[in-house]
Amino acid sequence: MNDSSPDRRDFTRREFLSTATAASAGLCLAASTLVAPSVANAQTQVARKRRFVLVGVGGRSRMYRDAVLKTYAQHCEMVGFCDTNEGRLNLAAAKARKMAGVDVPCYAAKDFDRMVQEQKADVVIVATTDAAHSDYIVRAMELGCDVLTEKPMTTDETKCRAIIDAQKKTGKSCRVTFNYRYSPARTQVKDLLMSGVIGDILSVDFHWMLDTFHGADYFRRWHGTKANSGGLMIHKSTHHFDLVNWWLSAVPVSVMATGKREFYTPAMAKRIGLQSHHERCLTCPEKAKCGFYLDITTHKEYAELYHAQEKYDGYFRDRCVFRPEIDIEDTMNVQVRYNTGVTMAYSLNAFNSWEGYQIVFNGTKGRLEHKMEELVAVNSKNSKPKREERDTTIRICPLRSAPYDVPVWKGQGMHAGGDDVMLDDLFLSEKKADKYLRAADHCAGAYSILVGAAANRSFISGETVKIADLVPGIPLPDYPAMPSPTDPLPMPARS
Ligand SMILES: NC(=O)c1ccc[n+]([C@@H]2O[C@H](COP(=O)([O-])OP(=O)(O)OC[C@H]3O[C@@H](n4cnc5c(N)ncnc54)[C@H](O)[C@@H]3O)[C@@H](O)[C@H]2O)c1
């Protein structure tokens, strides 16, 4: 990338200096800092653990809680939990005590500022519902903290602009934890594209499928309204749009899209033989015959995290997937143009027979075809929610010669081990060099959500939406160099 704007130079330098092994890493956030106990004795520097607070202690927060309290306890401390739900706060505190023997102070959401100040936090981890992210990101930076935020960074362009402005004003770092980049197969795709095996890329076809177990779950939970999640174009596709931006080392320029909801509707409840939609699974009079029934009382995790805590805020995790208040789409088609001239056709459907994706990169020397089937088990009784990558393929189809399959890089654990690689990157004090530059900053967070925000606008207007009209002047993220579109190409062989 070739942006030499002052903002970009300053930001890159700051990141560089804040990294413990800055000379080799180029990553953004040091998990611990070296603090000199006295100027006179600068030789005997001791490592000070970075002080983390966590806001939003729901399902996803466990990964961060356990990482800070256990896996990376040598490097970090958890010094505060914060949430709107008192019951989930108490549960998080009890788990911390049991797992690490640590009493983590708990704060109501209204006391966020007090938590940060009393606990002298260095870093705020944001894992609330999506629409609440921006308030915490902005406030944390204003209070002098760095931020690690779950995806999506935020849910619309107004909130995105507030984050970009706050980062510029405060100079603090906001890291978006795009774990998909770290999955071995997806890193391998980046490696192949960087190698130039298919030349420079001219277009992309990308299709993501959610099945009727995992896909339906978005319509049960808080994700079912745009006010909470920005819709699937933001909540879910932020992962996909970030992958494409990073795979291409490019940023989006304009978006044209259509979106509709035709599967998770009151009419569909009737078409599949129910009398009507209802409020929730727990009290549903037709639960015995509904194929979308979810029992949150028998699944240990759902029972303790959600069912037992309903009395505090009235949030039901098992709302009817056919209820009329849902206002997010289940069928979306998007066309994107990038600053490098690449064009993409993308789709997301939430009612498919299998879960996963197919992507094709069309390059000047051939084509890279990548497919991944995923298993995301919702309500696997009393077990942890399962997430596996399987049936993953990568095929190179060179111009005018035989296609071949490439053995796929593999890993173990959540998101095929990608989450663990990312956690090392987030919480270890010594950073490893990363030639793929997988650490994502607020600019990468912005460019990914703005494709969704533009698509949401285009759904309504039918017009092409320019990214710069939503939030102008976002610096370009750090992406690795890609094959040049001006390099000479080999003459394709005659048949
Ligand atoms: N990267 C991934 O693979 C991945 C996976 C799951 C979830 N996520 C993201 O993690 C975040 C949390 O999702 P989840 O599945 O844990 O949801 P969840 O419903 O289990 O938890 C959300 C928590 O936020 C709390 N909360 C809501 N509004 C709040 C506010 N204003 N202030 C403080 N706390 C508030 C809720 O009480 C709840 O405890 C979301 O942004 C989601 O998109 C990412």
The ligand as an ORCA input file, in Angstrom:
! r2SCAN-3c Opt
* xyz 0 1
  N     -14.990    -13.550     16.604
  C     -15.909    -14.472     16.761
  O     -15.780    -15.555     16.218
  C     -17.094    -14.184     17.644
  C     -17.902    -15.227     18.088
  C     -18.983    -14.919     18.902
  C     -19.261    -13.597     19.241
  N     -18.459    -12.601     18.785
  C     -18.719    -11.195     19.163
  O     -18.552    -11.084     20.572
  C     -19.474    -10.130     21.110
  C     -20.297    -10.788     22.209
  O     -21.076    -11.819     21.651
  P     -21.614    -13.007     22.579
  O     -21.890    -14.145     21.688
  O     -20.717    -13.179     23.735
  O     -23.021    -12.388     23.068
  P     -23.724    -12.643     24.484
  O     -25.143    -12.271     24.317
  O     -23.403    -13.999     24.984
  O     -22.977    -11.607     25.446
  C     -23.090    -10.212     25.323
  C     -22.885     -9.601     26.709
  O     -22.884     -8.171     26.602
  C     -23.662     -7.647     27.690
  N     -24.118     -6.307     27.329
  C     -25.089     -5.956     26.447
  N     -25.176     -4.614     26.356
  C     -24.239     -4.103     27.184
  C     -23.824     -2.783     27.517
  N     -24.392     -1.696     26.977
  N     -22.836     -2.639     28.421
  C     -22.221     -3.714     28.977
  N     -22.567     -4.988     28.701
  C     -23.568     -5.181     27.814
  C     -24.777     -8.674     27.865
  O     -25.392     -8.582     29.128
  C     -23.996     -9.969     27.699
  O     -23.441    -10.399     28.919
  C     -20.308     -9.636     19.936
  O     -19.791     -8.429     19.467
  C     -20.138    -10.719     18.887
  O     -20.272    -10.207     17.586
  C     -17.371    -12.877     18.012
*
